Amino acid sequence: MKYYLKIQALIIHRTIRDTGIPPLLLYIVALIAFPYLTVQLFNKSSLAPFLVAGLSIYNILLLNQIDRNNFIKINFRKSFYRIRRVENLIITLPFLLILLVYRQWYLALLCLVSVVTIPMLKPLKPYSKTLVTPFSKRPFEFVTGTRQYFLIVIGCYLLLGIAIYYNNYNLGMFSIFGLYGTCMLFYNMPESKYLVWNYAKTPGGFLVMKCLIALQNAFIITLPAIILTAACFQVYGKTILLALLANLFLVNMVLLKYSAFPGQPNIVNVIMFALCLYFPPLLLILIPYNFYISGIKLKTIL
């Protein structure tokens, strides 16, 4: 197990080094920025505890992938569950400390339970033959994504039902953001170059098409939740504005995917995206920037 964890630490270190930023500098900035942004988040939003717990569980789910699990089972079969739980604990520890500091005992307990139980669950697989979706096959993200993460979508709507029952508007908005966050998960893996080349479009036209389809399909998934939240709590303007903001994050996620194509976004991209959660006006800079970089990346393919 120690050997495996050392390999993972080395991979992370080299990934950071490849960004061109001195790793030590990035570690120091992260140690300063993370507590500061946490305090600001809790001071400005009552949704902060749910967001922290959600990010913790989301990161654990990202580690629970079929390929990763198979690799660990093949090479470290006897230590599989111990390795996975240690990984999960390392990932969730910063979020757990935040929840404990702010006395969110139930959410902290939920994170701890996730650390132990998620490795015991089978990774969700696409149910392409049994689950019918209202989305077209081209592009593919919402078809495969909905089939892979439909349990999370159902969970968000159940959470919305709880919010309505207990008259908790903030929890209702959290469920809407959860739905949009699930839609963003659909874009976490790049497709093959051939699927992109197959479109007879310019890079700009391709990106606009991808963003419009993402907004259209996300609208289908989130519209009932938006209507229910606005109508049941009689908060119309704020709900619509926050939903529009979530759409901007979705557009940024689509562009972020292709800004690193055919690879995956690096740690700097992830940090910038996280900063937008704290200061959304950054989207006004990042969206055009990612559009420009994505266009350069796609020029050699389209």
Secondary structure by P-SEA (a helix, b strand, c coil): caaaaaaaaaaaaaaaaaacccaaaaaaaaaaaaaaaaaaaaacccaaaaaaaaaaaaaaaaaccaaaaaaaaaccccaaaaaaaaaaaaaaaaaaaaaaaacaaaaaaaaaaaacccccccccccccccccccccccccaaaaaaaacaaaaaaaaaaaaaaaaaccaaaaaaaaaaaaaaaaaaacccccccccccccccaaaaaaaaaaaaaaaaaaacaaaaaaaaaaacccaaaaaaaaaaaaaaaaaaaaaaccccccccaaaaaaaaaaaacccaaaaaaaaaaaaaaaaacccc
